[in-house]
Amino acid sequence: MTYTAPTFSIIVPLYNKSLFIAEALASVQAQTYPALEIIVIDDGSTDDGAERVKTISDPRIRLLRQANAGVSIARNRGIELARGDFVLFLDADDRYLPGFLEAIMRLVGNFPSAALYATGYFRLWGDGTREIPHVSSVLKGKEGLVKDFYAAWCKSAFFYTVSLAIRREVFADSEMRFPKGERLGEDQDLWFRIAERYPIAYAKSPLVEYRMNVQGSATQTEKILQVLPCYRRLEERLTAGRVPVALRRSARKLLASHLLNVARARLGEGDIEGGRTLVADNRAKSNPIYRLRTIGVLCYAVLRWRWAQQ
């Protein structure tokens, strides 16, 4: 069989990131393996980001503009327009490091059965400090297929939206899209559903930079005080038996972890009853060690409240 090198479509949702967009696009242009196309979706920006894109001379760049509708709709529009074998998502304030696309290409060649390919990533702060997030010990070796996605995700988000590529065939199913109108967890929702259907290949090397402390980033600034829709839908699939048997135990553990994270966030806001309710939830029992630790946090919060009443 003749090997055909994969082609990559880069989708860049743009909303008021004029300070970073040129650098993001330059990081694509600097790749040792070229992208087929770069589709920038300006989601109703009120700054001059779109004008800066226009000044970049590169026939691969397509700029489209729409009324502000949110990142999910921008990404979904890019998916519909993509022509490459693989679809990638680059946020306008993040950037690829040299060799990222080449690493994805190697993963595709080494693990042709997968549908999602990802690498590690750096967290990048404004002062230039970089940090590699913790990677679960479930992910053994430098690269390979992820045997239990939910077990690994329960330990850490080991890849990020910017550090992955998805086979375009996955999107032939119109349900495989980012959910509209959600500001948090909309990306996880899609990764969960892909992981339940297809193999995922992963390389630990951090080859993208995720910029921290950027104004307007909901992921970094909003406290999660309610169970996210992506986890509610995960629970629905578990209840309906649509999650593969091999993933169900770890999926329940991940759901429990999320409930306990929300409980801790509520306790941190002084909502003792809200935190107590989630800790007592039967679903939270699927991660018993973390639940026990969270009970300790709850007890401390109760004691502090009682001391304050004296």
Buried (B, 14 or more C-beta within 10 A) or exposed (E): EEEEEBBBBBBBBBBBBBBBBBBBBEBBBEBEBEBBBBBBBBBBBEBEBBEBBEEBEBEBBBBBEEEEBBBBBBBBBBBEBBEBBBBBBBBBBBBBBEBBBBBBBBBBEBBEEBBBBBBBBBBBEEEEEEEEBEBBEBBEEEBBEBBBBBBBBBBEBBBBBBBBBBBBEBBEEEEBBBBEEBEBBBBBBBBBBBBBEBBBBBBBBBBBBBBBEBEEBEBEEEEBBEBBBBBBBBBEBBEEEEBEEEBBBBBBBBBBBBBBBBBBBBBEEEBBEBBBBBBEBEBBEBBEEBBEEBBEBBEEBBEEEEEEEE
